[in-house]
Amino acid sequence: MLLTKVCKSFPDLTPFELYNILRLRSEVFVVEQNCVFLDMDNKDQTCHHLMIYQSNQLAACARLLAPGSYYDQMSIGRIVTSPAARGTGLGKELVATAIEACFILFGVGPIKIGAQLYAKAFYERFGFVQTSELYDEDGIDHIHMTKAENQNS
């Protein structure tokens, strides 16, 4: 499986890349998960966007937030894999690459995420631990998780 990984700041995204990111997020978060929410939350403009292409199609993406832009720690958000690419290990590749990209972009430090509860065990494989009580976000159970800076993925 030939993968192409690209990480760009918002101003460097082409209109086609931005469209593909928003389309994939809408396909999964809005349509598949049946969650009506405003995906375009005015955070994308300050993020770096990690995109993974498979056969020239966007197959997975995530946004990387600098420390202080949302949480005190750096963060990875809007982690999404195309339904067509599931079961291929691409989700693991996306998270591992996002962690590495955060350290390159923002320096070594803890990484905080807001994870859907069903994915807790998935993120624990990368060294994330639950750091909050259960909370509702747009009708879906979430928890905060943090990866300590000294843990390897």
C-alpha positions, 0 to 999 in steps of 0.5 A, a space after each residue: 500500500 503506497 501512502 503519501 503523507 503531507 502536513 501543511 499549515 492552513 494557509 498552505 492548503 490548496 482549495 482541493 486539499 481543504 475540500 477533501 479534508 472537510 468532505 472526509 470529516 463530514 462523511 465520517 463525523 456527520 453522516 456515518 456517526 449521525 452527529 449534527 455539529 458545526 465541524 468548521 469551528 474556527 480552529 482549522 485556521 491555526 492548525 497544521 493538517 496532516 493528510 495521508 493519501 492512498 492511491 491519490 485519494 485522501 484516506 486519513 487526516 488529523 489536525 495538529 494544534 500548538 500548545 495554548 491554541 486549544 489546550 495548554 498542551 499540544 493536541 491532535 484533533 479531528 482524527 479520521 480515517 475513510 471507511 474504505 481504508 479501515 482495517 488496513 492499519 491506516 488509523 495506527 499509521 495516522 496517529 503515530 505520524 501525528 504524534 511524530 509531527 507534533 514533536 517536530 512542529 511544537 517540540 517534545 511535550 505532552 499531547 492531549 486529545 478529546 477521544 470518543 470513548 469507544 476508541 479509548 483502547 486504541 489510543 492507549 496503545 500509543 501511550 495515552 491515558 484517560 485524564 478526565 471523567 466522561 463528558 458528552 460532546 455533540 451527543 457522543 461520549 468523550 474523555 480527555 486523554 494525555 500522552 506524557 512526553 517521555 512515552 514512546 508510541 
